[in-house]
Structures are given as C-alpha cells and as structure tokens.
Amino acid sequence: MKRISVESSHASLRKILSEYNIPLVKKTFGTKIVRVCCRTIDQIKNIPLIIKELIQCNLIKEIGMPLEYAYKMKSLLLFLKPVNVQLHKKLDHVFEEHPLKFYHLVIDVEYSTVAANEILKKKLTKDIVAKTDMKITYANVKKKKEIGCMKNCHLINTVQGEKNKTLIIELCTLGLHFVALIGILILIFEESTN
C-alpha cells in the first residue's frame, strides 16, 4: 500500500513540476533549502497538493528528489529550493504548522564543485607537503650517498695503488709458474714419445 502511494505521489509531483516549469533535479544546492520527509501514507498522499499550492504561491524555484520512481522507495524525500532565501521562512512555517506533522529541516547544501574543490585543496596541500618532505629526504639521502661515494672513491684510489703493485707481482709469479708448468709438460711429452 505504501509503495503504491509513493509511486502515485512521485508521478503526480513530476506532472505538477512539468506543468509549472519547475526544475526537477536529483540534488538541489544552495542556502536555506527546506528538506521535507514524507513517511506516513497520509503525508505521501498529500504532498503533491501541498507542493502545487506552494508553487502557485511562487515559493518554490526548484525541487530535488529522485528523478525516477524505484520499487524500494517507502518514503519521499524532497529538497525545496525557495525562490529567494527569505522565502524559506514561509516554506518552513507551512510544514511546521501542518496537521500531518511533516519532518522537515532548513539546511544549506553546498554545491558539489565547492565541496569537491575544498576536498581537492586539502588533498593537494597534503600531497605538496608530502612531496616537499620527500624531496628534502631524497636530497639528504642523495647528498649522503654522494659524500659516501666520494669517500669510497678516495679509499679505492688509495687502496688501488697498493693493490696494483700486489696484482702485478702476483701476475708475474703466475706467469713464471705457467712457463714452468709448460716446460714440465713438454719434458713429460718428450719422455713418453721416446
């Protein structure tokens, strides 16, 4: 029963909005938006008539609500944007004094671009700080590596002079051993052929 009432009211609201050229949007933005929740069957059935009267009194500029009816909908949530900010008081008064006791609030809904820009600014600031810290850390590590490399190169150069002398001596000794080994192999080969 409730779902049928929601479906019927949703269709009626769409028809009324199209008759009076009032924009129906998924989400409305601005200051002093009147958020109205219709939960009971009586509230759901009567909201189209109330909205029609408010539109005829030139109080509503735009309505935010689901664009299409969905079977799971058991209530209607409307965001009424007044023609001007001062008129929110009249809209608020209508729902405050209504005998069906609609649950309603007056709220400010930031434009998604404003909210997104704020989030983006915070993220960029955080990223810049992180990258700056990373650059400083990377620069310090790079500097330490360069200093370490320079120390290592100096040590290698110093040690290399000593190593070169030792290496040359070892190569000469190895060469002599190689010549002696060849000589021994030749003697063995000659003896085996004789």
Buried (B, 14 or more C-beta within 10 A) or exposed (E): EEBEBBBBBBEBBBEBBEEEEBEBEEEBBBEBBBBBBBBBBEBBBBBBEBBBEBBEEEBBBBBBBBEEBEEEBEBBBBBBBBBEEEBBBBBBEBBEEBEBEBBBEBEEBEEEEEEEEEEEEEEEEEEEEEEEEEEEEEEEEEEEEEEEEEEEEEEEEEEEEEEEEEEEEEEEEEEEEEEEEEEEEEEEEEEEEE
